[in-house]
Amino acid sequence: LTFVLGFDDNNIYDKSWALVVGINDYNNVPNLNYAVEDALAIKNMLINEHGFPRKNVRYLIDKEATQSNIKKELSNLMKNAGENDRVVFYFAGHGETAELGLEEGDIGFLLPADGDTEDLYFSAIDMEELKRISKFSKAKHMLFLVDACYGGLAAVNTRSLNINTPNFLDKIIVENARQIITAGGKDEKVLEKDDWEHSAFTKNLLSGLKDKKADQNNDGFITGTELGIYIQEHVSIETQNAQTPQAKRLTTHDGEIIFHAGVDVI
């Protein structure tokens, strides 16, 4: 077992950065109920539980979360994050899917507050944009958390290192990581409940990270892969398979973003 007493997120990374977006109030499509509350809970969790400096966490909600503002803040993340830094992007809002023209397949879009489903290319943020940012950024580890459903995720399925691999923690900390966890696929709807006061995705994201339940091997750390497995299992159960979260990688790098679980293991 790894000795993790006194070893936290700040020992692994130089700096941590985040952009948190939540949109209830849309200009052109039906509103949502809990996206802003979800975003606020994630922002507070990153700051209070995982050592993200408040000044490094940008927060856009409702009318602030326009296409231009989101892209500007994504650009700032890309420019500011250093080679030994951690970056988290969280989006709670509508997702849309469009069919490609000359070839088979779909492309996914995140819908900003001013987005228009009749002109997604012009008004929304396509998932390829996130992939491009992940490649341009120098950050060591990036995690995209998308509480929206859509199809056409341009990601790769790569095998993660086994937790029994010798020096597992040392290896995944050093290697780069570009990971993404999404709420569901094409033709699925994000489920919100008044009983939860959250969406199914963010409810389980919070229990996984804030309550540390995603630490599957109890080594005191939560990896991006562990978090993805936890969210996939619990959201699928709680929505009776109406939502199937996806956890993938945007590149072939096999590192892992790390969150300290606050467990002392010797």
N, C-alpha and C positions, 0 to 999 in steps of 0.2 A: 504494500500500500504506500501511497505517496504521503510524505510528511508535509502537511499543509497548514500547520498551526502558525498563525501570524502572516500567512501568505495570501494576499488578496489581489483584486483586479489591478490595483495600482503598482503591484510588483511585476505584473506581466506587460503592461502597456505604459508608454510615456504619457499619452493623453487619450481621453475618450470624447467622442463627438456624437451628436444625434440631431436628426431632424424628425420632428413628430408632427403629423398632420391629421386633423379630424374635421370632417365636414358633415353637419346635419342639414344645413340650410343651402339648398341648391337653387340656381337661377332657372334651370330648364328641365329638371327631372324631379321625381318625387323625393321629398326629404327623408332623412333617416332620424332615428330617435336617440341613439346612444353613441354615435361616432365621436362627438366632442368629449363626452364623459370618458370614453375609452382612451382617447388621446391624452387627456389630462392624467388619468391613472397611470398610463405608461410613462409619461414625462416624470411624474413624481417618483415612480418606482426606479427609473434609471438614476435619478439624482440621489434619492434617499437610501436605496438598497445596493446600488452597484457603482457608486463613486463617480458618476458623470458630473463634472462641474456644471453648475447652473448656467454659467455664461457660455458653455459649449453646447447647450441644448436649445435649439431653435424650435419654436412652437407656432404653428399656423393653424387657425381654426376658421371655419365658415367663410365669410367674405374675404378674409385675408388669404385664404388658400386658393388663389387664382393660379392658372397655369404658369404665368410669368413669375410669380413669387415663389412657387414650388421649385421651378427650374433654377431660379437665381440662388435659392438656398442650397439646392443640390450642387450647384457649381461651387458655392463657397465651401461646402464640405469637401469636395474634391480638391480644392486649392489649399485648404488649411490642414488637412490631416497629413501627418508625417509617416515615415516608414515603419515606426514602431507604435502606431496608434490604432485605436479601435473605432469603428463607425457603425452606427445603427440608424436605419431609416425605417420609420413606422408610418403607415398610411391606413386610415380608417375612412372609408367612403364607398362610392359606387365604382364598380369595375364593369367594363364592357368588352365585347368580343366582336371583331370584324373579320370577314373572310378575305383572304388574299385574292388578288386579281388573276395573275398569270400562272400561279402554281397552287397546288392544293395546300390547305392548312388555314390556320387562323392566326390573328395577332391580338394580344391583349392590350387594353388601355386602362389607365387610372383616370377617373373623371374628376377634375378639379371643380371648384365651386361654380366657375363660369363655363364649364364644359358643355358641349352640345352633342348629343348622340347622333344628330344628323350630319355632323362634320367632325368626326373623331380625330382625323389626321391633323386638322388645323387647331382644334380646341382642347384636346386631351393630351395625356402623356403616355406614349406607347412603352411597352415593357422593354423594347430594345434600347430605349434611352437609359434605363437603369443598368442594363448590361454594359453599355458604352461607358457610363460613369464608373462602373466597377473596374473596368479595364484601365481607364485614365488615372484613377486615384492611386496614390502611392501607399495608402493605408495598408497595414499588415492584414487586418481582419475587417471584413464588412458583412453585416447581416441586414437583409431587407425583410421586413415584417409587413405583410400586405393583407389587411383585413378587408378584402374585396374578392369577388368571384369573377373569373373570366377564363377564356381559353387561350391557346397559343403561347404558352410560356416557353420562351427560347432558353432553355436551360439544359444542363447535361447531367446524366446519372453516373456518378463516379462512386467507387467503393471507398468508404471511409476506413481509416485505420482502425483495427480492432483494439479494444481497450486493453487486451492482454498483450499487445505488442510491447516488447521491451522499450523502456523509456518513452512510453506513449505520450505522457504529458509534455515532455521536452520536445518531442517531434511535432506535435500539433501546434504548440506555441510558436515555434520557429517558422513553420511553413505558412505561406499566405493562404487566405480563405476568402471566398466570395460566395456566401450562402443566402438562400432565400426560402422563406416559409410563407405560403399563401393560404387564404381561407378556404378556397374551393375552386372548382373548374367551371368550364362553360356550362351554361344553363342551370347552374346552381345559384341559390340565393343566400345571402348572409342572414343568419338567424339571430334576431335580438329578442330578449324576453324581459318583461318588467320585473320578474322575480330575480333575474340576474343583475339587472341594471347595466348590462354589458352585452356585447355580442358573444356568441359561443366561442369564437376564436380568441377574442381578447380576454374573456373570462379565464380560459385555460392557459393563455400566455401569462397572465398574472399569477395564477396558481403555480405554474411551472417555474417562473423566475422569482417572483416576490415571496412566495411560500416555499420555494426551493424544492418542489415536488418532482421536478424534471431530472434531478440528480439520480439517475437510475442505478449507478454502481456505487453510490454513497462514498465517492472519493473526495467530496468537498468542492467539486467543480461541476458546472453545467456546461456542456459543449453545445454548439449549434445543432449537431446531429441529435443529441439527447433531447433537446427542446423540441425539435421537429417531430420526433417519434412520440413524445408525450402529447403534443397538440393533436397530431393525426389521430391517435387512439381515442382521446377523450372527446374531441369534437365530433368524431364519427359516431361515438356511442350516444352522446347527448342530443344529437340531431337526428338520430335513427338513420344514419347514412345519407341524410339529405345534403350534407356538406362533407366533402372529403378533402381536407387540407393537403397541400403538396409541399414537400421539403426537398429542395434540390440545390445544385451548385450552378453558378453562372460561368465558372471556368473550371479547368481540370485540376486546380490546386487542391491539395488534400489536407490543408491545415484546418483548424477549428477556432471559431470565436469562442471565448471563454468568459463565463460569469462565475464569480466566487459564490459558493452556496452557504458559506458561513458555518461549515461543519469542521470541527477539529478532528482530523484523522491522523493517527500515528502508525 
